[in-house]
Amino acid sequence: PRSQSRRCTLVSPLQPKKNQKKETRKMSAPAAPAAPAAPAAGLSATSLYCGDLDSNCTEAQLYELFSTIGPVVSIRVCRDLIPRRSLGYAYVNFQQGADAARAIDVLNFNVVNGKPIRIMYSQRDPALRKSGVGNIFIKNLDKEIDNKALYDTFSQFGNIVSAKVAADGQGVSKGYGFVQFAEQEAAQQAIDKVNGMLLNDKQVYVGPFQRRGERGGGPTTFNNVYVKNLHESVDEDKLKEVFGAIGKLTSVVIMKDGEGKSKGFGFVCFEESEAASEAVEKLDGYDKIEDKAWVVCRAQKKAEREAELKAKFDAERRERLEKMAGANLYIKNLEDTVDDAKLRELFAEFGTITSCRVMRDASGASRGSAFVAFSSADEATRAVTEMNGKMAGTKPLYVALAQRKEDRRMRLQAQFAQRAVANGGMPGMPYGMPPPGVPGAMYYGQPPPGVMGPPQPQPGFGFQPIMPPGPGRPMGPGGPMQYANMPMPQRGGMPGQRGRGGRGGAQGGRGARGQNMRGFNQNMPPAPPAPNMPPAPEAPMSAVEQLAAQLPNASADQQRMLLGEALYPLVDAVEPASSAKITGMLLEMDQSEVLHLIEDSKALSDKVQEAVAVLKAAAAEDA
């Protein structure tokens, strides 16, 4: 059952305080509707958006909740592409529109994992989502007013699509919120009736929502001033004397510790904002007391100060990166004995080194990677050309231009998307969204009506790509039914499993022998096209292309495992005596180079022979 209503009492601020209790203007609740309200135009009658989810909320938990209303067709918690973290919202598809409407009426603001969830009809048109029609802004809200109280307070004016109170990272209200009505007339009525009224003894402002670019960009007004770098001898009377000469003060305080000693900073509040601005201009740098220059500025909340500092540090970081663009190198596959001095010696011949550092763990052991910065991009380019693949001791170096993690991820995604395009795939399709030209299709992996789909597995080895509809894969109610990331049986041991006579591990040992990279379900016969749908391409993707398509959705360890399982049998066929060691050496190369070796047997054979020569030279030195 739905929790008890928390409608706030609205009071006119013009009434005398003593008469407020007697003459309170309460907005009576409207009569309960005979049936749940129908969705507004442009909204899906059976598809719901579920927001404000806890990061650990799963499809199974949501299914358990929503299935109490009626048959659920599908549930999808939206997640990040790479780390697979929840984005805090989900989509729920019902079989019947009446069940979706009842879910909004009954389950809205129910608590799941300690957080009240927010449910509304799914609006799939981004233009309508961003239009702002029917959307109002409310500020100066009491901290006790939450999403449900806001919803219940404004629900008497019309059908509400969404109601949300803005909150900080700790879940504390920021004092403002938004309510979106299905009709603009209801929004205007709410503005006319509620603007200037008292909610929980606080006068609120209610007006039409405006985008950030449409709002006035006038100067920030403030009354409270922050003062720091104060001498111990400065007391509140002294601050009143100095700041009182500029304007009328309402309060002055110097912060003190437990022993009553000054902490060296305080706050001064002016009656007028113009006086506060003048004080900042005139007294910033004031040094007439003990030769300590005061810092005088606008008082800021902690969250505002942190955001400002973060923006400042990000700008400085971007500036440093722009200066070092093309001149900073990333090196990996270093031997454990290589330190900063030896690394500098290796790269000194290519130009002036401004920075050189081997990365180490907490215990001081080398991680096998390093960064070298040159004074110019030309020097760095020459170092990459001559040092990449060069043997340093017993290992071939990997040398490339250093990239930020985000840039590197985008490059890999673009690279794999190009491979998908070449094979007739659809790159860039957001996970869980319908393919173009399929009206009504909401998700991949949508089970038959009333049936809960299988839990979503983590991407990795042993999961097949999306297959077109066919026998055994029925059509969903709104489009083609496709099972994504379904586990498939594997032959042999698990990836990296220790076997007889081999080392195993992430590089792939002899326990992995017998694993066939052709086991990516390549031999499945092509399914016939669904009715009224264009026929799917009959040519299956090659094993390398399927492997490349799986890498972006896998973690770093899973990527290494996938590549190792594919590479080891090929290396073992060329050099069975040292296949485990050589596979480990080759996996230190860039992913694109490893994929090339898997695809090109001649290039693989050359690399294997080079690695064999390195191993023999190392064995000779040890002897």
C-alpha positions in Angstrom: 0.0 0.0 0.0 1.1 3.5 -0.7 2.6 5.4 2.2 0.7 8.1 4.0 0.4 11.5 2.2 2.8 14.2 3.3 1.2 17.3 1.7 2.5 20.5 3.2 0.3 23.2 4.6 0.3 26.4 2.5 -0.1 29.7 4.4 -0.4 33.3 3.2 2.6 35.4 4.5 0.3 38.4 4.8 -1.8 37.0 7.6 -0.8 38.0 11.2 1.1 35.3 13.0 -1.5 35.1 15.8 -4.3 34.4 13.3 -2.3 32.0 11.1 -3.5 28.9 12.9 -7.1 30.0 12.6 -7.0 31.3 9.1 -4.6 28.8 7.5 -5.3 28.3 3.8 -4.9 24.6 3.4 -5.1 23.2 0.0 -7.5 20.3 0.2 -6.6 17.1 -1.4 -8.5 16.4 -4.6 -11.0 13.5 -4.7 -9.3 10.2 -5.4 -9.5 9.3 -9.1 -11.5 6.3 -10.1 -8.5 5.0 -12.2 -4.9 6.0 -12.5 -4.2 8.9 -14.8 -3.3 8.1 -18.4 0.2 9.1 -19.7 0.5 12.4 -21.4 0.9 12.6 -25.2 4.3 11.3 -26.4 4.8 9.1 -23.4 4.9 5.3 -23.6 1.9 3.8 -21.8 3.7 0.6 -20.7 7.3 1.9 -20.2 8.4 3.5 -16.9 11.5 5.4 -15.9 12.7 4.6 -12.4 15.3 7.0 -11.0 17.2 7.9 -7.8 18.3 4.2 -7.5 20.9 3.1 -5.0 24.2 2.1 -6.8 23.8 -1.5 -5.6 20.1 -1.9 -6.8 19.8 -4.8 -9.2 17.2 -6.0 -11.8 16.2 -8.8 -9.5 15.2 -6.4 -6.7 13.2 -4.2 -9.0 11.5 -7.2 -10.6 10.5 -8.4 -7.1 9.0 -5.0 -6.4 7.2 -4.3 -9.7 5.9 -7.8 -10.3 3.5 -7.3 -7.4 1.6 -4.9 -9.7 1.3 -7.0 -12.8 3.2 -9.0 -15.5 6.6 -7.4 -16.2 8.1 -7.7 -19.7 11.6 -6.5 -19.0 13.7 -4.5 -16.5 17.0 -2.9 -17.3 19.3 -1.1 -14.9 21.4 1.3 -17.0 25.2 1.0 -16.4 28.5 2.5 -17.4 29.9 0.9 -20.6 33.3 -0.2 -19.2 33.2 -0.5 -15.3 29.5 -1.6 -15.4 28.6 0.7 -12.5 24.9 1.6 -12.1 24.0 5.0 -13.4 21.2 5.3 -10.8 18.2 4.8 -13.1 16.4 1.9 -14.8 13.6 1.2 -17.3 10.7 -1.1 -16.5 8.3 -2.4 -19.2 4.9 -3.7 -18.3 2.6 -5.8 -20.5 -0.4 -3.7 -19.8 -0.7 0.1 -19.6 -3.0 -0.1 -16.6 -0.3 -1.9 -14.6 2.2 0.8 -15.5 -0.2 3.5 -14.3 -0.9 1.6 -11.1 2.8 1.1 -10.4 3.3 4.9 -10.5 0.4 5.4 -8.1 1.4 2.6 -5.7 5.2 2.3 -5.8 6.4 5.9 -6.4 8.7 6.9 -3.6 8.9 3.4 -2.1 12.3 2.8 -0.3 14.7 0.4 -2.1 18.1 -0.2 -0.4 17.5 2.8 1.8 16.6 5.3 -0.9 13.1 6.3 -2.1 12.8 5.6 -5.8 11.2 8.0 -8.3 8.9 6.6 -11.0 7.5 8.3 -14.1 6.5 7.4 -17.6 9.4 7.0 -20.0 9.8 9.9 -22.4 11.9 8.6 -25.3 11.9 11.8 -27.3 14.9 13.9 -26.1 13.4 17.1 -27.7 10.3 16.8 -25.5 12.4 15.8 -22.4 14.4 19.0 -22.7 11.5 21.3 -23.8 10.7 22.4 -20.3 6.9 22.5 -21.0 5.0 22.1 -17.7 8.2 22.3 -15.6 8.3 24.7 -12.6 11.1 25.6 -10.2 10.6 26.0 -6.5 13.2 27.5 -4.1 13.6 28.4 -0.4 12.2 25.0 0.5 12.4 23.7 4.1 15.1 21.0 4.5 12.4 18.6 5.7 10.6 18.6 2.4 11.5 15.6 0.3 10.4 14.3 -3.1 7.2 12.7 -1.8 6.1 15.8 0.2 6.7 18.0 -2.9 4.8 15.6 -5.1 1.8 15.4 -2.6 1.8 19.2 -2.2 1.5 20.0 -5.9 -0.5 16.9 -7.1 -3.8 18.8 -6.6 -3.1 21.1 -9.5 -2.8 18.4 -12.1 -1.1 15.2 -13.3 2.5 15.3 -12.2 5.1 13.7 -14.4 8.1 14.1 -12.1 8.8 15.8 -8.7 12.4 16.1 -7.4 14.1 18.0 -4.6 17.8 18.7 -5.3 20.1 17.1 -2.8 23.9 17.1 -2.1 26.2 14.1 -2.0 25.0 13.2 1.5 21.3 13.3 0.6 20.6 16.7 2.3 18.2 19.0 0.6 19.7 22.0 -1.2 16.5 24.0 -0.6 15.1 23.9 -4.1 13.3 21.5 -6.4 11.5 20.9 -9.7 7.9 19.7 -10.5 6.9 18.8 -14.1 3.3 18.7 -14.9 1.8 16.9 -17.9 0.0 20.1 -19.0 1.3 23.6 -19.1 -2.1 24.9 -17.7 -1.6 22.9 -14.5 2.0 24.3 -14.1 0.7 27.9 -14.5 -2.0 27.3 -11.9 0.6 26.0 -9.4 2.7 29.1 -10.0 -0.2 31.4 -9.5 -1.5 29.7 -6.3 1.8 28.8 -4.5 4.3 31.5 -5.4 4.8 33.6 -2.2 3.0 31.2 0.1 4.5 29.7 3.3 5.5 26.0 3.2 6.6 24.8 6.7 6.9 28.5 7.8 9.2 29.4 4.9 8.1 31.7 2.0 8.8 29.9 -1.2 9.3 31.2 -4.7 7.6 29.3 -7.6 8.2 30.1 -11.2 8.7 28.6 -14.6 11.8 26.5 -15.1 14.6 28.2 -17.1 17.7 26.6 -18.5 21.1 27.8 -17.3 21.7 29.7 -20.4 18.4 31.5 -20.2 18.9 32.8 -16.6 20.1 36.2 -15.8 23.9 36.4 -15.6 24.1 39.4 -13.3 26.8 39.8 -10.6 26.6 37.6 -7.5 25.2 39.5 -4.5 26.2 38.5 -1.0 26.1 39.9 2.6 28.4 37.5 4.4 32.2 38.1 4.2 35.0 35.7 5.2 38.2 37.1 6.8 41.3 35.0 7.4 45.0 35.4 8.4 44.0 37.3 11.5 46.6 37.9 14.3 45.9 36.4 17.7 45.4 39.9 19.1 42.5 40.7 16.8 39.2 40.3 18.5 35.6 40.8 17.4 35.5 44.4 18.6 38.5 45.2 16.3 36.7 43.6 13.3 33.6 45.7 14.1 35.7 48.8 14.2 37.4 48.1 10.8 34.4 46.8 8.9 31.8 49.1 10.6 33.4 52.0 8.9 32.1 50.7 5.6 28.5 49.8 6.4 26.0 48.6 9.0 26.8 45.1 10.4 24.4 42.5 11.6 26.9 40.0 13.1 30.6 39.5 13.6 32.3 36.3 14.8 35.9 35.0 15.2 36.2 31.2 15.2 38.0 29.8 18.3 39.3 26.5 19.4 38.4 24.5 22.5 40.7 26.6 24.6 39.2 29.9 23.5 42.1 30.9 21.2 41.5 32.5 17.8 41.8 30.2 14.8 42.8 33.1 12.7 39.6 33.5 10.7 36.1 34.8 11.1 32.9 36.1 9.4 31.4 39.5 9.1 27.8 39.9 7.9 26.6 43.2 6.5 23.0 44.5 6.3 23.4 45.5 2.6 25.1 43.5 -0.1 26.6 46.7 -1.6 28.6 47.3 1.7 29.8 43.7 1.6 31.1 44.0 -1.9 32.8 47.3 -1.0 34.5 45.7 2.0 35.9 42.9 -0.1 37.4 45.5 -2.6 38.8 47.8 0.1 40.0 45.5 2.9 41.4 42.5 1.0 45.1 42.7 1.8 44.6 45.0 4.8 47.9 44.8 6.8 47.8 47.5 9.5 47.7 45.1 12.4 50.9 43.2 13.1 51.9 43.4 9.4 49.7 40.4 8.6 47.8 40.9 5.3 44.1 39.9 5.7 42.4 37.9 3.1 38.8 39.2 2.7 36.4 37.5 0.3 32.8 36.4 -0.1 31.8 33.6 2.3 31.1 30.4 0.5 29.6 27.1 1.4 31.9 24.1 1.6 30.3 22.4 -1.5 30.6 25.7 -3.5 34.3 26.1 -2.4 35.2 22.5 -3.3 33.6 22.9 -6.8 35.5 26.1 -7.4 38.8 24.6 -6.3 38.1 21.5 -8.4 37.5 23.6 -11.5 40.7 25.6 -10.8 42.8 22.4 -10.4 41.3 20.8 -13.5 42.1 23.9 -15.6 45.7 23.8 -14.3 45.9 20.1 -15.1 44.6 20.7 -18.6 47.1 23.4 -19.1 50.0 21.2 -18.1 48.7 18.4 -20.4 48.5 20.8 -23.3 52.1 21.9 -22.7 53.3 18.3 -22.5 51.1 17.1 -25.4 53.2 14.8 -27.7 56.3 15.1 -25.4 55.4 12.7 -22.7 56.0 9.0 -23.2 54.6 5.9 -21.5 56.9 2.9 -21.3 55.9 -0.6 -20.1 57.3 -4.1 -20.0 60.4 -2.9 -18.0 62.6 -5.3 -16.1 62.3 -5.1 -12.3 66.0 -3.9 -12.1 65.4 -0.8 -14.1 65.4 2.4 -12.0 65.0 6.1 -12.8 68.7 6.5 -13.5 68.9 3.5 -15.9 65.7 4.6 -17.6 67.1 8.1 -18.2 70.3 6.5 -19.6 68.2 4.5 -22.1 66.4 7.6 -23.5 69.1 10.3 -23.1 70.3 10.0 -26.6 67.0 11.3 -28.1 67.0 14.7 -26.5 66.6 16.7 -23.2 64.6 14.8 -20.6 62.6 17.0 -18.3 61.1 14.2 -16.2 61.8 10.5 -15.8 60.0 8.2 -13.3 59.6 4.4 -12.9 56.2 3.6 -11.3 56.4 1.6 -8.0 53.9 0.0 -5.6 53.5 0.7 -1.9 56.4 -1.6 -1.1 58.8 0.1 -3.5 58.8 -2.7 -6.1 58.7 -1.7 -9.8 55.4 -2.1 -11.6 57.2 -2.5 -14.9 56.0 0.8 -16.3 57.3 4.3 -16.4 56.9 7.8 -17.9 59.6 9.9 -19.7 59.0 13.5 -20.6 61.0 15.3 -23.3 61.5 19.0 -23.9 59.8 18.8 -27.4 57.4 16.6 -29.3 60.0 15.9 -32.0 62.4 14.3 -29.5 59.6 12.2 -28.1 58.5 11.0 -31.6 62.0 10.0 -32.4 62.3 8.0 -29.1 59.0 6.2 -29.9 60.2 5.3 -33.4 63.5 3.9 -32.3 62.7 2.4 -28.9 59.3 0.7 -29.3 59.9 -3.0 -29.5 63.6 -2.7 -28.7 65.0 -5.3 -26.3 66.0 -3.9 -22.9 67.6 -6.8 -21.1 65.3 -9.8 -21.7 62.1 -7.9 -22.5 61.0 -5.9 -25.6 60.0 -2.4 -24.5 56.6 -1.0 -25.3 56.9 2.8 -25.9 54.1 5.1 -26.9 52.8 8.6 -26.3 51.2 8.9 -22.9 47.5 9.3 -22.8 44.9 10.0 -20.2 42.8 7.1 -19.2 39.6 8.6 -20.7 41.4 9.3 -24.1 42.8 5.8 -24.2 39.4 4.3 -23.6 37.8 6.4 -26.3 40.6 5.4 -28.7 40.0 1.7 -28.1 36.2 2.1 -28.4 36.6 4.0 -31.7 39.0 1.3 -33.0 36.6 -1.6 -32.1 33.6 0.4 -33.6 35.5 0.7 -36.9 35.9 -3.1 -36.9 32.2 -3.5 -36.2 31.3 -1.2 -39.1 33.5 -3.1 -41.5 31.5 -6.2 -40.6 28.0 -4.7 -40.9 27.6 -4.1 -37.2 26.0 -1.1 -35.5 28.7 0.7 -33.4 27.9 3.2 -30.8 24.5 1.7 -29.9 23.9 2.4 -26.2 23.5 -0.8 -24.2 19.9 -1.7 -23.9 18.5 0.6 -26.6 16.6 -0.5 -29.7 18.2 -0.7 -33.1 17.2 2.0 -35.6 14.0 1.3 -37.5 12.5 -1.0 -34.9 9.5 0.9 -33.4 8.6 0.0 -29.9 11.6 -2.1 -29.2 13.0 -1.1 -25.8 15.8 -3.5 -24.9 18.0 -6.3 -26.0 17.6 -9.3 -23.9 13.8 -8.8 -23.6 12.1 -12.0 -22.5 8.6 -13.1 -23.5 5.7 -11.2 -21.8 5.4 -12.0 -18.1 8.7 -13.8 -17.9 11.7 -12.4 -16.0 14.8 -12.4 -18.1 18.0 -14.0 -16.9 20.3 -11.9 -14.7 22.8 -9.9 -16.7 26.3 -11.6 -16.6 29.5 -9.7 -16.5 31.2 -9.4 -19.9 34.2 -11.6 -20.4 35.4 -14.8 -22.1 32.7 -17.3 -22.9 29.9 -14.8 -23.7 28.6 -14.6 -27.2 27.6 -11.5 -29.1 24.0 -10.5 -29.8 22.4 -12.9 -32.3 19.5 -12.1 -34.7 16.0 -13.4 -33.9 15.3 -17.0 -35.0 14.0 -20.3 -33.9 14.1 -20.5 -30.1 14.5 -16.8 -29.9 10.9 -15.4 -29.9 9.9 -11.9 -30.8 9.2 -9.5 -27.9 6.0 -7.5 -27.7 7.6 -4.3 -29.1 10.3 -5.6 -31.4 12.8 -8.3 -32.0 13.7 -10.4 -29.0 17.5 -10.7 -28.7 19.5 -12.4 -25.9 22.7 -10.5 -25.2 25.7 -11.9 -23.3 24.2 -15.3 -22.6 26.8 -17.8 -21.2 27.8 -20.6 -23.4 29.5 -23.9 -22.5 33.3 -23.9 -22.6 35.6 -26.8 -23.4 38.7 -27.5 -21.4 39.7 -25.6 -18.3 38.9 -22.1 -17.3 41.1 -19.3 -18.7 44.4 -19.2 -17.0 43.8 -22.6 -15.3 46.9 -24.4 -14.1 47.4 -27.6 -16.1 49.7 -30.5 -16.2 53.2 -29.3 -17.2 52.4 -25.6 -17.6 52.4 -22.4 -15.6 48.8 -21.2 -16.3 48.2 -17.7 -15.2 46.8 -14.7 -17.1 49.3 -15.4 -19.9 47.7 -18.7 -20.7 49.6 -21.9 -19.6 49.5 -25.5 -20.8 46.3 -25.9 -18.9 44.8 -23.8 -21.6 46.0 -26.1 -24.4 42.9 -27.6 -26.0 41.1 -24.3 -25.7 40.0 -23.5 -29.2 39.5 -19.9 -30.1 37.1 -21.1 -32.7 34.7 -21.8 -29.8 33.0 -18.4 -30.1 29.8 -20.1 -31.3 31.0 -19.6 -34.8 29.5 -22.9 -36.1 25.9 -21.9 -35.2 23.8 -22.0 -38.4 22.4 -18.6 -39.5 18.9 -18.0 -38.3 16.2 -17.1 -40.8 15.1 -13.5 -40.7 12.0 -12.5 -38.7 8.8 -11.6 -40.5 8.7 -8.0 -41.8 12.3 -7.5 -40.9 15.3 -7.1 -43.3 17.4 -10.3 -43.5 20.5 -10.4 -41.3 23.9 -10.8 -42.9 24.7 -14.5 -43.3 28.4 -14.1 -43.2 29.5 -14.8 -39.6 32.1 -12.6 -37.9 35.6 -14.0 -37.7 37.0 -15.1 -34.4 39.4 -12.1 -34.2 36.5 -9.7 -34.9 34.4 -11.3 -32.2 37.3 -11.1 -29.8 37.8 -7.4 -30.7 34.1 -6.7 -30.1 34.3 -8.2 -26.6 37.3 -6.3 -25.4 35.7 -2.8 -24.8 33.2 -4.3 -22.3 35.8 -6.3 -20.3 38.0 -5.2 -17.4 41.8 -5.1 -17.8 42.2 -8.6 -16.3 39.5 -10.0 -18.5 41.0 -8.4 -21.6 44.3 -10.0 -20.8 42.6 -13.3 -20.2 40.7 -13.1 -23.5 43.8 -12.3 -25.5 45.8 -15.0 -23.7 43.2 -17.7 -24.4 43.2 -16.8 -28.1 47.0 -16.3 -28.5 48.3 -19.3 -26.5 47.1 -22.1 -28.9 48.7 -20.3 -31.8 52.0 -19.8 -30.0 52.0 -23.4 -28.8 51.7 -24.6 -32.4 54.8 -22.7 -33.4 57.0 -23.2 -30.3 55.5 -25.7 -27.8 58.6 -25.8 -25.6 58.3 -22.3 -24.3 54.7 -21.4 -25.3 53.7 -20.1 -21.9 56.6 -17.7 -21.5 56.4 -16.4 -25.0 52.6 -15.9 -24.7 53.3 -13.8 -21.6 55.9 -11.7 -23.4 53.6 -11.1 -26.3 50.7 -10.0 -24.1 52.8 -7.1 -22.9 52.4 -5.5 -26.4 49.6 -3.2 -27.3 46.2 -4.8 -27.8 45.9 -3.8 -31.4 49.3 -5.5 -32.1 48.3 -8.7 -30.3 45.1 -8.8 -32.4 47.2 -8.4 -35.5 49.4 -11.3 -34.4 46.4 -13.5 -33.9 45.1 -12.6 -37.3 48.5 -12.8 -39.2 50.3 -16.1 -38.8 53.5 -14.8 -40.5 53.8 -11.9 -38.2 53.2 -14.2 -35.2 55.9 -16.6 -36.3 58.4 -13.8 -36.7 57.6 -12.5 -33.2 57.8 -16.0 -31.7 61.3 -16.5 -33.2 62.4 -13.1 -31.9 61.2 -14.1 -28.4 62.9 -17.5 -28.6 66.2 -15.7 -29.4 65.7 -13.4 -26.4 65.1 -16.4 -24.1 68.2 -18.2 -25.4 70.3 -15.2 -24.9 69.0 -14.8 -21.3 69.7 -18.5 -20.6 73.3 -18.1 -22.0 73.9 -15.1 -19.7 72.6 -17.0 -16.6 74.9 -19.9 -17.5 
